[in-house]
Amino acid sequence: MYFRKTIPYILCWCLCLPLVAQTSIKDSLEQVLATGNLKDPEKAELLKNLANVYLVVDLAKCRAYATEAQKLAQSIGLKKIEALSYNILAFSYRNADTAMYRKYATEALVLAHNNGLEYEEGIAHYSLGTYYRDAGLLYLAHVHFKNAEKLFININDKYQLFRVYQGMSALFGNIDDKDNQIYYQNKLLEIAVEQGDANRELLARYHLGFTLYNESELQEQLDYFLDLYQKSILLNDPVTTVNIVRACGVSYVLLNRPREALPYLYRRREYFESRNSPATNTYEHLAEVYAMLHQVDSAEYYIRKVMDMPVKTDDTKLYLYRVRSLIESDKGNYQGALDTYKQYHHLSDSIAKAKKSLDIARIRNWHELEQKDNENELLQQEGRKQHQLILILAGTLALIFALLALSVYFYRQSIAKNGELKELHAVKDKLFSVVAHDLRSPMGALLSMLKLANRNMLDAETQAQLLKDISTRVEDTYSLLDNLLRWSKSQMKGMVPAPAYFDVLNETRTLMDSLQTVAAAKKITLNNHIGNHEVFADRDMFAVVLRNLTTNAIKYTSAEGNVSLNSELSGDKLVISVRDTGIGMPQEVQDSLFKLSETKSKRGTRNETGTGLGLVLCADFVKANGGSIWFKSVQDEGSTFSFSVPVKN
């Protein structure tokens, strides 16, 4: 409670320090500008730099130089300087006119995004994140901060990334999300340690100290800040030291050890008074400490110091009421102490209620914006899905004609080989069966649905259900077409594998990730027990074999079942097995496996269709890579398909 409200001000102060250091060069920059011997690009750059220097010195001059730089850069097409000028203008209005702050930050964002200026776009996102955070629109602030984070990670700008993480930490501090606040404070610490910046590391640890400890860990918090205090002295960092001494002093006060708090609070008071800066909260703490020590005159002295300050916040008034209550009690004026305490209690309740209302409004705003964002994403996904269905339809029709032509080609070639004529007739019949039934049915259903949708004859619920059903059927059809295309290509051109060494475990992880959704739809558990081995094979062919076997296992396994992938070394081969707890295969189906003309594919446990072509393709691909394939199946108990592939020598 003592620290949280001061953190944003400390952050702003620390962010401004690099800019303050630039004020020493403003005179030389203005002298160069006054010579008039500059080309337009040089002049635009100089004006932009002057605006940046004056950002914390003189806002009027800052805006004048930034406006001139923006207009000149726009006239000669320097998009980078124009975007940076907009960003400087935005920062110059942050505490004066939030509408102008947002306006210039938005203009910088649009300009930078349209011209691929990642750094300038990141700065604009950071500015808008700060704007929306201050306005209480926390979800929008989060979106802009995340965009800024991605851009600065992409260009590896750790300085700006540090600023973004400071903004994110303050954002989650506003909604008391301690886990996320600690996460981003640790990010700050990582950057400072990585860059070897001891001052920034100390600053990051200082802010982290407020979040790590709760009210029951005050002694641990005090020890933490005392350690930081010793480090700040060694680093000779007065800015951080003056904040840490306050943290030490207040920690002693919270532990009811007021006398030990005095040296730290005096040091902070001396720092501000030597710079003619207001030290309101330090006077408040000193008044409280002397009241706790029953030194009424000293307590009243510091109360008068607080009263002389031009601005008194509600928190300051709470301090005054609490300390006055203690003083009146020490004087024996118990009625006055009671009256003052009532004023303190009344104001405290008012602040708590206002804070609660604000927190509720912020959380409601967060969830409403998040819900809208999710709804927009769902609409976009639906649009993309319909577009994909149309593309699949067009591609499928083209493939159908290609496959028909391919079938005729194979049929004509087979006439010269009487011994293979029967086999080729069977293959042709099988292909026509696939085209006529397995491809025509889902495509016909899709065409019918599209016609009804175009005529607005479907309500939203019916259309959604039809889309879901047809999407599943089209996905099965797409898998079939993929197998048909691969098999046809291998038959026409011959299989020429391109073996290379690759890690089997990584390949199976990719496969398992892609099939999780399909398995989850049937409540099937996928288990990956593949070892960490390197094999020597064609990666694409290996992926086709493993995907077909695993997809078949899911297809023929009932809900709540299991599909497991295992591996075992056998000499110079790695044997990979796909085991399921599905329905198994009757003997007549087993006898026809791996033979396209004789295959007798059964429907899956949810009526999924199949042709047996995938297993034929698997057998061809395994053989081409120097391995073999086999299976074991027991009806109603499940099946295990295994294949071997050469391992790394």
C-alpha positions in Angstrom: 0.0 0.0 0.0 2.9 2.4 0.9 4.8 1.7 -2.3 2.4 0.8 -5.1 1.1 4.3 -5.9 4.7 5.6 -6.2 6.0 3.0 -8.7 4.6 4.7 -11.9 6.1 8.0 -10.9 9.5 6.4 -10.2 9.4 4.6 -13.6 8.6 7.8 -15.5 11.5 9.6 -13.6 13.9 6.8 -14.5 12.8 6.7 -18.1 13.4 10.5 -18.5 17.0 10.3 -17.2 18.6 9.4 -20.5 16.8 12.3 -22.2 17.9 14.7 -19.4 21.5 13.8 -20.1 21.1 15.0 -23.7 20.3 18.6 -22.7 24.0 19.4 -22.5 24.3 19.1 -26.3 21.2 21.2 -27.3 23.2 24.4 -27.6 25.7 22.8 -30.1 22.8 21.4 -32.1 21.1 24.7 -32.3 24.3 26.4 -33.4 24.6 23.9 -36.3 21.0 24.5 -37.2 21.6 28.3 -37.2 24.4 28.0 -39.8 21.8 27.2 -42.5 24.4 25.1 -44.4 22.3 21.9 -44.2 20.6 19.8 -46.8 17.0 18.9 -46.2 17.6 15.3 -44.9 20.3 16.6 -42.5 18.1 19.4 -41.3 15.2 17.0 -40.7 17.4 14.7 -38.7 18.8 17.7 -36.7 15.3 19.0 -36.0 14.1 15.6 -34.8 17.2 15.3 -32.4 16.5 18.8 -31.0 12.9 17.9 -30.4 14.1 14.8 -28.5 16.5 16.8 -26.4 13.9 19.4 -25.4 11.3 16.6 -24.5 12.2 16.9 -20.8 13.5 20.5 -20.9 11.0 22.7 -22.7 7.8 21.1 -24.1 6.9 24.1 -26.2 10.3 24.1 -28.0 10.1 20.3 -28.3 6.7 20.5 -30.1 7.9 23.3 -32.4 11.0 21.4 -33.5 9.1 18.1 -33.8 6.4 19.7 -35.9 8.9 21.3 -38.2 10.9 18.0 -38.5 7.6 16.1 -39.3 6.6 18.5 -42.0 10.0 18.6 -43.6 10.4 14.8 -43.5 6.9 14.4 -45.1 7.8 16.8 -47.9 11.0 14.9 -48.9 9.7 11.4 -48.2 11.7 10.5 -45.1 9.2 8.2 -43.5 11.5 7.1 -40.6 12.1 10.7 -39.4 8.4 11.6 -39.9 7.3 8.6 -37.8 9.8 9.4 -35.0 8.7 13.0 -35.0 5.1 11.9 -34.5 6.2 9.7 -31.6 8.1 12.6 -30.0 5.0 14.8 -30.3 2.9 12.1 -28.7 5.2 11.9 -25.7 5.2 15.7 -25.3 1.4 15.6 -24.8 1.3 12.7 -22.4 0.7 14.7 -19.2 -0.9 17.7 -20.8 -3.5 16.5 -23.4 -4.3 12.8 -23.6 -6.3 13.3 -26.8 -3.3 14.7 -28.6 -1.1 12.1 -27.1 -3.3 9.4 -28.6 -3.7 11.2 -31.9 0.0 11.5 -32.6 0.8 8.0 -31.4 -1.8 6.6 -33.8 -0.5 8.6 -36.7 3.0 7.3 -35.9 1.7 3.7 -35.7 -0.1 3.9 -39.1 2.8 5.5 -40.9 5.4 3.1 -39.4 3.3 0.0 -40.0 2.5 0.9 -43.7 6.3 1.4 -44.3 7.7 -1.6 -42.4 9.4 0.6 -39.8 9.6 -1.9 -36.9 11.4 0.3 -34.4 9.1 3.3 -34.9 6.0 1.0 -34.9 7.2 -0.5 -31.6 7.5 3.0 -30.1 4.0 3.9 -31.2 2.6 0.6 -29.8 4.3 1.4 -26.5 2.9 4.9 -26.4 -0.7 3.6 -27.1 -0.2 0.9 -24.5 0.7 3.6 -21.9 -2.3 5.8 -23.0 -4.8 2.9 -22.7 -3.3 1.8 -19.3 -3.6 5.4 -17.9 -7.2 5.5 -19.3 -8.1 2.2 -17.6 -8.6 0.3 -20.8 -6.3 -2.4 -19.7 -7.0 -5.1 -22.3 -6.3 -2.6 -25.1 -3.1 -1.6 -23.3 -2.1 -5.2 -23.0 -2.6 -5.7 -26.8 -0.4 -2.7 -27.7 2.3 -3.7 -25.2 2.4 -7.2 -26.6 2.7 -5.9 -30.1 5.6 -3.6 -29.0 7.3 -6.6 -27.3 7.1 -8.7 -30.5 8.6 -5.9 -32.6 11.5 -5.1 -30.2 12.3 -8.8 -29.8 12.4 -9.1 -33.6 14.9 -6.3 -33.9 16.7 -7.2 -30.6 16.3 -3.8 -29.0 16.8 -4.6 -25.3 16.6 -0.9 -24.2 13.1 -0.4 -25.6 12.1 -3.9 -24.5 13.1 -2.9 -21.0 10.6 0.0 -21.2 7.9 -2.2 -22.5 8.3 -4.7 -19.6 8.2 -1.8 -17.2 4.8 -0.8 -18.7 3.5 -4.4 -18.5 4.6 -4.6 -14.9 2.7 -1.4 -14.0 -0.3 -2.7 -16.0 -0.6 -5.9 -14.0 0.0 -4.0 -10.8 -3.1 -2.0 -11.6 -5.3 -5.1 -11.4 -3.3 -6.8 -8.6 -2.2 -9.7 -10.8 0.9 -10.5 -8.8 2.0 -13.5 -10.9 2.2 -11.6 -14.1 3.7 -8.6 -12.3 6.5 -10.8 -11.0 6.9 -12.4 -14.4 7.6 -9.0 -16.1 9.8 -7.7 -13.3 11.9 -10.8 -13.7 12.1 -10.0 -17.4 13.4 -6.6 -16.5 16.0 -8.3 -14.3 17.0 -10.7 -17.0 17.7 -7.8 -19.5 19.7 -5.9 -16.9 21.8 -8.9 -16.0 22.3 -9.9 -19.6 23.6 -6.4 -20.5 25.7 -6.1 -17.4 23.9 -2.9 -16.4 24.4 -2.9 -12.6 22.2 0.2 -12.1 19.3 -1.2 -14.1 19.7 -4.5 -12.3 19.4 -2.7 -8.9 16.4 -0.8 -10.1 14.7 -4.0 -11.3 15.4 -5.7 -8.0 14.0 -2.7 -6.2 10.7 -2.9 -7.9 10.6 -6.7 -7.6 10.9 -6.3 -3.8 7.5 -4.7 -3.5 5.8 -7.7 -5.2 7.6 -10.6 -3.8 6.6 -10.2 -0.2 3.2 -10.1 1.5 2.2 -8.4 4.7 3.3 -11.4 6.8 6.8 -11.2 5.4 7.8 -7.7 6.5 11.1 -8.7 8.0 12.1 -10.6 4.9 11.2 -7.5 2.8 13.3 -5.3 5.1 16.3 -7.6 4.8 15.9 -7.5 1.0 15.9 -3.7 0.9 18.8 -3.4 3.3 20.9 -5.6 1.0 19.9 -3.5 -2.0 20.8 -0.3 0.0 24.4 -1.6 0.5 24.7 -2.4 -3.2 23.4 1.0 -4.2 26.1 2.7 -2.0 28.8 0.6 -3.7 27.4 1.6 -7.1 27.2 5.3 -6.1 23.7 5.4 -7.7 21.9 8.3 -5.9 18.6 8.0 -7.9 18.1 4.4 -6.9 19.6 4.9 -3.4 17.1 7.6 -2.5 14.2 5.3 -3.3 15.7 2.3 -1.5 16.3 4.3 1.7 12.6 5.2 1.7 11.7 1.5 1.3 14.0 0.7 4.2 12.5 3.4 6.4 8.9 2.5 5.7 9.7 -1.2 6.3 11.0 -0.3 9.8 7.8 1.7 10.4 5.6 -1.2 9.4 7.6 -3.4 11.8 6.9 -0.9 14.6 10.6 0.1 14.8 10.3 3.8 14.3 13.7 4.8 15.8 15.6 2.6 13.3 13.6 4.2 10.4 14.8 7.7 11.2 18.3 7.6 9.6 16.9 6.4 6.3 14.1 8.9 6.2 16.5 11.8 7.1 18.8 10.8 4.2 15.9 10.9 1.8 14.7 14.3 3.2 18.2 15.7 2.8 18.5 14.5 -0.9 15.2 16.3 -1.9 15.8 19.5 0.1 19.3 19.9 -1.4 17.6 19.9 -4.8 14.7 22.2 -3.8 12.3 19.3 -4.7 9.1 18.5 -2.7 9.5 15.7 -0.2 5.9 15.3 0.8 5.8 11.6 1.4 9.1 11.8 3.4 7.6 14.5 5.6 4.5 12.3 6.1 6.6 9.3 7.2 8.7 11.5 9.6 5.6 12.9 11.2 4.3 9.4 11.7 7.6 8.1 13.1 7.8 11.0 15.7 4.1 10.4 16.6 5.0 6.8 17.3 7.9 7.9 19.4 5.5 10.3 21.3 7.6 13.3 20.3 4.7 15.7 19.7 6.7 18.8 18.7 8.7 17.1 16.0 5.6 15.3 14.7 3.7 18.6 14.5 6.7 20.3 12.8 6.6 17.8 9.9 2.8 18.0 9.7 3.2 21.7 9.1 5.7 20.9 6.4 3.2 18.7 4.7 0.5 21.3 5.0 2.7 23.8 3.3 2.8 21.7 0.2 0.6 23.1 -2.7 -1.0 19.7 -3.5 -2.3 17.2 -1.0 -3.7 13.9 -2.3 -6.2 11.7 -0.5 -3.3 9.5 0.7 -1.6 12.6 2.2 -4.9 13.5 4.0 -5.1 10.0 5.4 -1.5 10.3 6.8 -2.5 13.7 8.4 -5.6 12.3 10.1 -3.8 9.2 11.4 -0.8 11.2 12.8 -3.1 13.9 14.3 -5.1 11.2 16.0 -1.9 9.9 17.6 -0.8 13.4 18.6 -4.1 14.3 20.2 -4.1 11.0 22.1 -0.6 11.8 23.4 -1.8 15.3 24.5 -4.7 13.7 26.4 -7.3 15.1 24.1 -9.1 11.8 23.6 -12.2 13.4 22.1 -10.1 15.2 19.5 -8.2 11.9 18.8 -11.5 10.1 18.3 -12.9 12.8 16.0 -9.7 12.8 13.9 -9.8 9.0 13.8 -13.4 9.1 12.6 -12.4 11.5 9.8 -9.5 9.1 8.9 -11.9 6.1 8.9 -14.5 7.9 6.8 -12.0 9.0 4.1 -10.4 5.6 4.1 -13.7 3.9 3.4 -14.4 6.4 0.6 -11.1 5.7 -1.0 -11.6 2.0 -0.6 -15.0 2.1 -2.2 -13.8 4.3 -5.1 -10.9 1.9 -5.6 -13.2 -1.1 -5.6 -15.5 0.5 -8.1 -12.5 1.4 -10.3 -11.1 -2.1 -10.1 -14.5 -3.6 -11.0 -14.8 -1.2 -14.0 -11.3 -2.1 -15.1 -11.9 -5.9 -14.8 -15.3 -5.6 -16.6 -13.6 -3.5 -19.4 -10.8 -6.1 -19.7 -13.3 -9.0 -20.1 -15.6 -7.1 -22.5 -12.8 -6.2 -24.8 -11.3 -9.7 -24.6 -14.7 -11.2 -25.5 -15.0 -8.8 -28.5 -11.6 -9.8 -29.6 -12.4 -13.5 -29.3 -15.7 -13.0 -31.3 -13.8 -11.1 -34.0 -11.3 -13.9 -34.2 -14.0 -16.6 -34.4 -15.7 -14.6 -37.3 -12.3 -14.4 -39.1 -11.7 -18.1 -38.6 -15.2 -18.9 -40.0 -14.4 -16.8 -43.1 -11.1 -18.5 -43.6 -12.7 -21.9 -43.2 -15.3 -21.2 -45.8 -12.6 -19.9 -48.1 -10.6 -23.0 -47.6 -13.6 -25.2 -48.3 -14.1 -23.5 -51.6 -10.5 -23.9 -52.5 -10.6 -27.6 -51.5 -13.7 -28.0 -53.7 -12.0 -26.5 -56.7 -8.8 -28.5 -56.1 -10.7 -31.7 -55.6 -12.6 -31.3 -58.9 -9.3 -30.7 -60.7 -7.7 -33.7 -59.0 -10.7 -35.9 -59.9 -10.2 -35.2 -63.6 -6.5 -35.7 -63.2 -7.1 -39.0 -61.5 -9.5 -40.2 -64.1 -6.9 -39.4 -66.8 -4.3 -41.2 -64.7 -6.5 -44.2 -64.4 -7.0 -44.4 -68.2 -3.3 -44.0 -68.6 -2.5 -47.0 -66.4 -5.2 -49.0 -68.0 -3.8 -48.5 -71.5 -0.2 -49.3 -70.3 -1.4 -52.5 -68.8 -2.7 -53.9 -72.1 0.9 -54.7 -73.2 1.4 -56.9 -70.1 -1.1 -59.8 -70.2 0.2 -61.2 -66.9 -0.7 -58.0 -65.1 -4.0 -57.3 -66.8 -6.2 -58.6 -64.1 -4.3 -56.7 -61.4 -4.6 -53.5 -63.3 -8.3 -54.0 -64.0 -8.8 -54.3 -60.3 -6.7 -51.2 -59.6 -8.7 -49.3 -62.1 -12.0 -50.4 -60.6 -10.7 -49.5 -57.2 -9.8 -46.0 -58.3 -13.1 -45.4 -60.0 -14.8 -46.6 -56.9 -12.9 -44.1 -54.8 -13.7 -41.3 -57.2 -17.3 -42.3 -57.6 -18.1 -42.8 -54.0 -15.5 -41.5 -51.5 -14.9 -38.3 -53.4 -18.3 -37.6 -55.0 -20.4 -37.9 -51.8 -18.7 -35.2 -49.6 -18.3 -32.9 -52.6 -22.0 -33.2 -53.5 -23.0 -32.4 -50.0 -20.7 -29.4 -50.0 -22.2 -28.1 -53.3 -25.7 -28.5 -51.9 -24.9 -26.7 -48.8 -23.2 -23.8 -50.7 -26.3 -23.5 -53.0 -28.6 -23.3 -50.0 -26.3 -20.8 -48.2 -26.1 -18.6 -51.3 -29.9 -18.5 -51.5 -30.1 -17.6 -47.7 -32.2 -20.8 -47.1 -30.2 -21.8 -44.0 -30.5 -20.3 -40.5 -27.2 -19.7 -38.6 -27.6 -22.8 -36.4 -28.3 -25.2 -39.3 -25.5 -23.6 -41.4 -23.0 -24.0 -38.5 -23.9 -27.7 -38.0 -23.7 -28.4 -41.7 -20.3 -26.7 -41.9 -19.1 -28.8 -39.0 -20.3 -32.1 -40.5 -19.1 -31.3 -44.0 -15.7 -29.9 -42.7 -15.0 -33.4 -41.1 -16.0 -35.2 -44.4 -13.9 -32.8 -46.5 -10.9 -33.3 -44.2 -11.2 -37.1 -44.7 -11.5 -36.5 -48.4 -8.4 -34.3 -48.4 -6.4 -37.0 -46.7 -7.6 -39.5 -49.3 -6.7 -37.2 -52.1 -3.2 -36.6 -50.6 -2.6 -40.4 -50.5 -4.0 -40.8 -54.1 -1.7 -38.1 -55.4 1.4 -39.5 -53.6 0.6 -43.0 -54.8 -0.1 -41.9 -58.4 3.2 -39.9 -58.4 5.2 -42.9 -57.2 3.6 -45.2 -59.9 4.2 -42.7 -62.7 7.7 -41.5 -61.9 9.0 -44.2 -59.6 9.9 -43.5 -56.0 13.3 -41.7 -55.5 13.8 -41.2 -51.8 16.1 -38.5 -50.6 17.5 -39.9 -47.4 19.1 -37.7 -44.7 19.8 -37.9 -41.0 17.0 -36.6 -38.7 15.7 -36.9 -35.2 12.8 -39.3 -34.9 11.6 -37.8 -31.6 11.2 -34.3 -33.0 9.3 -35.7 -36.0 6.9 -37.7 -33.8 6.3 -34.7 -31.6 5.3 -32.6 -34.6 2.9 -35.4 -35.7 1.4 -35.8 -32.2 0.7 -32.1 -31.9 -1.1 -32.0 -35.2 -3.3 -35.0 -34.3 -4.2 -34.0 -30.8 -7.4 -32.2 -31.9 -8.6 -35.3 -33.9 -7.8 -37.6 -31.0 -9.4 -35.3 -28.4 -12.6 -35.2 -30.4 -12.9 -39.0 -29.8 -11.5 -38.8 -26.3 -8.5 -40.9 -27.3 -5.2 -40.6 -25.4 -2.1 -40.3 -27.5 1.1 -41.6 -25.9 4.5 -40.9 -27.4 7.2 -43.3 -26.1 9.6 -42.8 -29.1 13.2 -42.7 -28.0 15.8 -40.1 -29.0 17.2 -41.7 -32.1 18.6 -40.5 -35.4 17.6 -42.4 -38.5 18.7 -42.3 -42.2 15.6 -42.0 -44.4 13.5 -39.7 -46.5 11.9 -37.4 -44.0 8.7 -36.8 -46.0 8.1 -40.5 -46.7 8.8 -41.3 -43.0 6.2 -38.6 -42.0 3.6 -40.0 -44.5 4.0 -43.5 -43.1 3.8 -42.5 -39.5 0.8 -40.1 -40.1 -1.1 -42.8 -42.0 -0.6 -45.5 -39.3 -1.4 -43.1 -36.5 -4.5 -41.8 -38.2 -5.7 -45.3 -38.9 -5.2 -46.2 -35.2 -7.3 -43.2 -34.1 -10.0 -44.1 -36.7 -10.4 -47.7 -35.5 -10.2 -46.9 -31.7 -13.3 -46.2 -29.7 -13.8 -43.3 -27.2 -11.6 -43.5 -24.0 -9.1 -45.7 -25.9 -5.4 -45.3 -26.2 -2.9 -45.0 -29.2 0.8 -45.5 -28.3 3.9 -44.9 -30.4 7.0 -46.9 -29.4 10.5 -47.5 -30.7 13.1 -50.3 -30.3 16.5 -50.8 -31.7 17.0 -54.0 -33.6 20.5 -54.4 -35.0 21.0 -51.6 -37.6 17.3 -50.8 -37.7 14.9 -48.8 -35.6 11.6 -50.5 -35.2 8.7 -48.1 -34.7 5.3 -49.4 -33.6 1.9 -47.8 -33.5 -0.4 -49.7 -31.1 -4.1 -49.1 -30.5 -6.8 -50.5 -28.3 -9.3 -50.5 -31.0 -11.6 -52.9 -32.7 -8.9 -55.0 -34.5 -9.4 -56.7 -37.8 -11.1 -59.9 -38.9 -8.9 -62.4 -40.8 -10.4 -61.6 -44.2 -9.4 -58.0 -43.8 -5.9 -58.9 -42.6 -5.3 -61.1 -45.7 -6.0 -58.2 -48.1 -3.9 -55.5 -46.4 -1.2 -53.8 -48.5 -2.9 -54.9 -51.8 -4.9 -52.1 -53.4 -6.9 -54.4 -55.7 -8.0 -56.7 -52.8 -8.2 -54.4 -49.8 -11.4 -54.5 -47.8 -11.4 -51.4 -45.6 -13.9 -51.2 -42.7 -15.5 -48.0 -41.4 -14.1 -46.4 -38.3 -15.6 -46.4 -34.8 -17.4 -43.2 -35.8 -18.3 -44.3 -39.3 -15.2 -42.8 -40.8 -14.5 -44.0 -44.3 -11.4 -45.6 -45.7 -10.0 -47.2 -48.9 -6.9 -49.0 -47.8 -4.8 -46.9 -50.1 -2.8 -45.4 -47.2 -1.4 -48.8 -46.1 -0.4 -49.5 -49.7 1.5 -46.2 -49.8 3.1 -47.0 -46.4 4.4 -50.4 -47.6 5.9 -48.8 -50.8 7.5 -46.0 -48.9 9.0 -48.2 -46.2 10.4 -50.6 -48.8 11.9 -47.7 -50.8 13.8 -46.6 -47.6 15.3 -50.1 -47.0 12.9 -51.2 -44.3 10.0 -53.6 -43.9 6.4 -53.3 -42.5 4.2 -55.8 -40.6 1.3 -55.9 -38.2 -0.4 -57.9 -35.5 -4.2 -57.6 -34.9 -6.7 -59.4 -32.7 -10.4 -58.6 -33.3 -12.0 -56.5 -30.5 -8.6 -56.1 -28.8 -6.6 -53.8 -31.1 -3.8 -53.7 -33.7 -0.1 -53.0 -33.7 1.5 -51.8 -37.0 5.3 -51.8 -37.0 7.9 -50.8 -39.5 11.7 -50.6 -39.6 14.0 -47.8 -40.8 17.9 -47.6 -40.9 19.5 -45.9 -37.9 22.4 -43.5 -38.0 25.7 -45.5 -38.3 
